[in-house]
Amino acid sequence: MVQLAIEGHQGMRASDFEFGLPRPSYTVNTLAALEQAFPDREFLLLIGADNWEKFALWYKGDEILARYGIIVYPRGGEECPELPKGVTWLQAELHDVSSTMVRSMVSAGKNIRGLVPDSVAEFIERNELYK
């Protein structure tokens, strides 16, 4: 679905890198594997504000915070909280849509067109996902 969602967007590419890593899939391990595979690149973690609120509970969250920059995308118009060094609150247009919301709408039989690209909505409908 990510591939469908980014079709036609220049400079974007879907990656299945994480699928080749051992389970369980912890973000800290994915970032370390990416860093090892692409040592000439800098990796940042982009998460929603809802995840930032729970970040202290993440597996090795302190290591992520020490080694990688984190960008927090606001979810519901929250005010920027006080953030530690290395964490940036993204000032961006708010798209108040989450995957949880989309899945709930589909399971309730509601229309998701306009919330996701048409190609993604069609894929979900065709494959009867989240019902």
Summary of the structure (lengths in Angstrom):
residues: 131
radius of gyration: 16.8
end to end distance: 16.6
largest distance: 46.1
contacts: 272
relative contact order: 0.13
helix: 40%
strand: 11%
